[in-house]
Amino acid sequence: MGRVLRHSSLRTDNVGAVNPTKGATTSSRSRTGRTLPKLVVNSRNLCPKLRVLPRAFFNRDPRVVARELMGKLLVRKEGRTLLAGRIVEAEAYLGLTDPGSHAYRGWTARNAVLFGPPGHAYVYFIYGNHYCTNVSCQREGDPGCVLLRALEPVCGLAEMAALRNLTPAAGRRGAALPDPAPAAGSSALPDFRSRRATELRQLTSGPGRLSQALHITRPADNGKDLCSAASDLFIGSDDAPAPEVTASPRVNVTRAPHDLWRFTITGNPFVSLPRP
């Protein structure tokens, strides 16, 4: 049973911004019926309110970072198109004191990013078939990270579906899931609210799925700066209201003592299984 936490507000002053222009808004609803935070988008798939999180945000205890990442946006720039998802699930790993962490036994060529400065992507290959995306935390030399476990897809859904090789039927392989057509004369992104949650969960619910949907790989993205507006992969805030957060034990971590270091947006349907 998870423990419900109250998420503190986050200031994002004096950080980089993606080119602002007038746009439309998209939103969705959770299984509880409440409206989830909105992301403003325009015809170029840019997010006018989006601010890249500063490095100081990640220079903290991973448990604090993981909790406060709930509701923030992981963004991939593919040319002039954005692929973006709202972070709804993450886990904290404490480094040298945490048997569940890749850094527990010290520095290796594989985990070197964790010992570097905070706010960088640590990407690793697992089970021989997918990548997991993490962000480094704490000061340089003090390894820690947050594993991103699930996103609520927000922007670039058709491109995500093509990268995941999904059809409209959940879990099937084949032709890409097409974007519903926008309203006549509209330059806004197509509205995906008519899609069933069971279909959309296949895009980014789970660490391997979200990495594939945003085209994240270790060769291309390991060590990438997630705090730079010039990067093609970054984490940002659109000043959405702070969500209610639930803490629960991490998934499939058996070498570490019982913990409550997995954080999820309470009631969000895009959280990976098992739900807290």
C-alpha positions as CSV (number, residue, x, y, z in Angstrom):
1,M,0.0,0.0,0.0
2,G,1.5,3.3,-1.0
3,R,1.8,6.4,1.1
4,V,0.2,9.6,-0.3
5,L,2.5,12.7,-0.1
6,R,1.9,16.3,-0.8
7,H,4.1,17.6,-3.6
8,S,5.9,20.9,-2.9
9,S,5.9,23.7,-5.5
10,L,8.9,24.2,-7.7
11,R,10.3,27.5,-8.9
12,T,11.9,27.5,-12.3
13,D,13.2,31.1,-12.5
14,N,16.1,32.1,-14.7
15,V,16.1,28.9,-16.8
16,G,16.1,28.4,-20.5
17,A,12.8,28.6,-22.5
18,V,11.7,27.0,-25.7
19,N,10.8,29.6,-28.3
20,P,7.4,31.0,-27.3
21,T,4.6,31.5,-29.8
22,K,0.8,31.4,-29.6
23,G,-0.7,28.0,-29.5
24,A,-3.5,25.6,-28.5
25,T,-3.8,23.5,-25.4
26,T,-4.2,19.8,-24.9
27,S,-5.3,17.9,-21.7
28,S,-6.5,14.6,-20.5
29,R,-8.3,13.1,-17.5
30,S,-7.1,10.5,-15.0
31,R,-9.1,7.5,-14.0
32,T,-10.4,9.6,-11.0
33,G,-12.1,12.0,-13.4
34,R,-10.0,15.0,-12.6
35,T,-8.4,17.1,-15.3
36,L,-4.7,16.5,-15.6
37,P,-2.3,19.4,-16.2
38,K,-2.3,21.0,-19.6
39,L,0.6,21.5,-22.0
40,V,0.5,24.5,-24.4
41,V,1.5,23.6,-28.0
42,N,1.5,25.3,-31.3
43,S,1.6,24.4,-35.0
44,R,5.4,23.8,-34.8
45,N,4.9,21.5,-31.8
46,L,6.7,24.0,-29.5
47,C,5.7,24.5,-25.9
48,P,5.6,28.3,-25.1
49,K,5.4,27.8,-21.3
50,L,8.1,25.2,-21.1
51,R,11.2,26.0,-19.0
52,V,14.2,23.6,-18.8
53,L,14.9,22.6,-15.2
54,P,18.1,24.1,-13.7
55,R,21.0,21.9,-12.7
56,A,20.4,22.9,-9.0
57,F,17.1,20.9,-9.2
58,F,19.0,17.7,-9.6
59,N,21.8,18.6,-7.2
60,R,19.9,17.1,-4.3
61,D,19.0,13.8,-2.6
62,P,17.5,11.5,-5.4
63,R,14.4,10.8,-3.2
64,V,13.6,14.5,-3.2
65,V,14.3,14.8,-6.9
66,A,12.2,11.8,-7.8
67,R,9.2,13.1,-5.8
68,E,9.4,16.6,-7.3
69,L,9.8,15.3,-10.9
70,M,6.2,14.2,-10.8
71,G,4.4,16.3,-13.3
72,K,7.5,17.6,-15.1
73,L,8.1,16.9,-18.8
74,L,10.6,14.7,-20.5
75,V,11.1,16.2,-24.0
76,R,12.8,14.9,-27.1
77,K,13.3,17.3,-30.1
78,E,13.1,15.4,-33.4
79,G,13.9,18.2,-35.9
80,R,11.0,20.7,-35.5
81,T,8.8,18.2,-33.7
82,L,8.6,17.6,-30.0
83,L,8.0,14.2,-28.4
84,A,7.0,15.0,-24.8
85,G,5.5,13.1,-21.9
86,R,4.6,14.1,-18.3
87,I,6.6,12.2,-15.7
88,V,4.1,10.1,-13.7
89,E,6.4,7.5,-12.1
90,A,10.0,7.5,-11.0
91,E,12.3,5.7,-8.6
92,A,15.2,7.0,-6.5
93,Y,18.6,5.3,-6.2
94,L,21.1,6.5,-3.6
95,G,24.4,5.3,-5.0
96,L,27.1,3.9,-2.7
97,T,24.8,3.2,0.2
98,D,22.0,1.5,-1.9
99,P,22.5,-2.1,-2.9
100,G,19.8,-1.6,-5.6
101,S,22.0,1.1,-7.3
102,H,24.4,0.5,-10.2
103,A,26.9,2.7,-8.3
104,Y,26.8,0.5,-5.2
105,R,30.1,-1.2,-5.9
106,G,31.8,1.9,-7.2
107,W,32.8,3.5,-10.4
108,T,32.9,1.5,-13.7
109,A,33.0,2.6,-17.3
110,R,29.3,1.7,-17.6
111,N,28.1,3.8,-14.7
112,A,30.5,6.7,-15.0
113,V,27.7,9.2,-15.7
114,L,26.4,8.7,-12.1
115,F,29.7,9.9,-10.7
116,G,29.7,13.1,-12.8
117,P,27.7,16.3,-12.4
118,P,23.9,16.2,-11.8
119,G,21.3,16.6,-14.5
120,H,22.8,14.2,-17.1
121,A,21.2,11.1,-18.8
122,Y,22.3,7.7,-17.6
123,V,21.0,5.2,-20.1
124,Y,21.6,1.5,-19.9
125,F,20.5,-1.6,-21.8
126,I,18.7,-4.3,-19.9
127,Y,17.3,-7.8,-20.5
128,G,18.8,-7.7,-24.0
129,N,15.9,-5.8,-25.5
130,H,15.3,-2.3,-24.1
131,Y,16.9,0.8,-22.6
132,C,16.2,2.5,-19.3
133,T,16.5,6.3,-18.9
134,N,17.8,7.8,-15.6
135,V,18.9,11.3,-14.6
136,S,22.0,11.8,-12.4
137,C,21.6,13.5,-9.0
138,Q,23.7,15.0,-6.3
139,R,27.1,16.7,-6.5
140,E,29.9,15.3,-8.8
141,G,31.6,12.3,-7.2
142,D,28.5,11.4,-5.0
143,P,26.5,9.1,-7.3
144,G,22.8,9.0,-7.2
145,C,20.0,8.9,-9.8
146,V,16.4,8.8,-10.6
147,L,15.0,6.1,-12.9
148,L,12.1,7.4,-15.1
149,R,9.5,4.6,-15.1
150,A,6.4,6.0,-16.9
151,L,5.2,9.1,-18.8
152,E,1.8,10.4,-19.7
153,P,2.1,11.0,-23.4
154,V,1.5,14.6,-24.2
155,C,3.0,15.7,-27.5
156,G,4.1,13.8,-30.7
157,L,1.9,10.8,-30.0
158,A,1.8,9.6,-33.6
159,E,5.6,9.7,-33.8
160,M,5.9,7.8,-30.5
161,A,3.5,5.1,-31.8
162,A,5.6,4.8,-35.0
163,L,8.8,4.4,-32.9
164,R,7.0,1.8,-30.7
165,N,5.6,0.1,-33.9
166,L,2.1,0.0,-32.5
167,T,-1.4,-0.3,-34.0
168,P,-4.5,1.2,-32.5
169,A,-5.2,-2.2,-30.8
170,A,-3.3,-2.2,-27.5
171,G,-0.2,-4.4,-27.6
172,R,-0.3,-5.4,-31.3
173,R,2.6,-4.9,-33.6
174,G,2.4,-3.6,-37.1
175,A,1.3,-0.3,-38.7
176,A,1.8,2.9,-36.7
177,L,-1.0,4.4,-34.7
178,P,-2.2,7.4,-36.7
179,D,-3.0,10.8,-35.4
180,P,-6.7,11.6,-35.4
181,A,-7.3,14.5,-37.9
182,P,-7.3,18.0,-36.4
183,A,-10.4,20.2,-36.9
184,A,-10.7,21.8,-40.2
185,G,-8.6,25.0,-40.5
186,S,-6.8,24.2,-37.2
187,S,-3.0,24.3,-36.9
188,A,-3.1,22.7,-33.5
189,L,-1.9,19.2,-32.7
190,P,-4.5,16.5,-33.1
191,D,-6.5,15.7,-30.0
192,F,-5.9,12.2,-28.5
193,R,-8.4,12.4,-25.7
194,S,-10.7,10.0,-27.6
195,R,-8.1,7.3,-27.5
196,R,-8.7,4.6,-24.8
197,A,-6.2,4.7,-21.9
198,T,-5.4,1.1,-22.6
199,E,-4.1,2.0,-26.0
200,L,-2.2,5.1,-25.0
201,R,-0.6,3.3,-22.0
202,Q,1.3,1.2,-24.5
203,L,3.3,4.2,-25.6
204,T,5.1,5.2,-22.5
205,S,4.0,3.2,-19.5
206,G,7.2,1.5,-18.4
207,P,10.9,2.4,-18.6
208,G,11.6,0.4,-21.7
209,R,8.5,1.7,-23.5
210,L,9.1,5.4,-22.7
211,S,12.8,5.1,-23.9
212,Q,11.7,3.6,-27.2
213,A,8.9,6.1,-27.7
214,L,11.3,9.0,-27.3
215,H,14.0,7.3,-29.3
216,I,16.4,7.2,-26.3
217,T,19.4,4.8,-26.6
218,R,22.7,4.5,-24.8
219,P,24.9,5.1,-27.8
220,A,23.1,8.3,-28.7
221,D,22.0,9.7,-25.3
222,N,24.1,8.4,-22.4
223,G,25.7,11.4,-20.7
224,K,23.5,13.9,-22.5
225,D,22.9,17.2,-20.6
226,L,19.2,17.2,-19.6
227,C,19.5,20.8,-18.2
228,S,20.3,22.5,-21.6
229,A,17.7,24.1,-23.8
230,A,20.1,23.4,-26.7
231,S,20.0,19.7,-26.0
232,D,17.7,17.4,-28.1
233,L,16.7,15.7,-24.8
234,F,15.8,17.6,-21.7
235,I,13.5,17.8,-18.6
236,G,11.3,20.8,-18.2
237,S,8.4,22.4,-16.4
238,D,5.3,24.0,-17.8
239,D,4.3,25.4,-14.4
240,A,1.5,22.8,-14.1
241,P,-0.1,22.6,-10.6
242,A,1.8,20.3,-8.2
243,P,0.1,16.8,-8.3
244,E,-0.7,14.5,-5.4
245,V,2.1,12.0,-5.1
246,T,2.1,8.5,-3.7
247,A,5.2,6.7,-2.3
248,S,5.6,3.0,-2.5
249,P,8.4,0.3,-2.7
250,R,10.6,0.2,-5.8
251,V,9.8,-2.4,-8.5
252,N,11.9,-5.6,-8.7
253,V,14.5,-4.3,-6.2
254,T,15.4,-7.4,-4.1
255,R,18.9,-6.6,-2.9
256,A,18.0,-3.5,-0.9
257,P,15.9,-3.2,2.3
258,H,12.2,-2.3,2.1
259,D,11.8,1.3,1.0
260,L,9.3,3.8,-0.2
261,W,11.4,5.3,-3.0
262,R,9.1,4.8,-5.9
263,F,6.9,7.9,-6.6
264,T,3.8,8.1,-8.7
265,I,1.1,10.7,-9.5
266,T,-1.8,9.4,-7.4
267,G,-4.5,7.8,-9.6
268,N,-2.7,8.5,-12.9
269,P,-3.7,5.7,-15.4
270,F,-0.3,5.8,-17.1
271,V,1.6,4.5,-14.1
272,S,3.3,1.1,-14.9
273,L,2.2,-2.1,-13.3
274,P,2.0,-3.0,-10.5
275,R,0.3,0.2,-9.4
276,P,0.8,1.2,-5.8
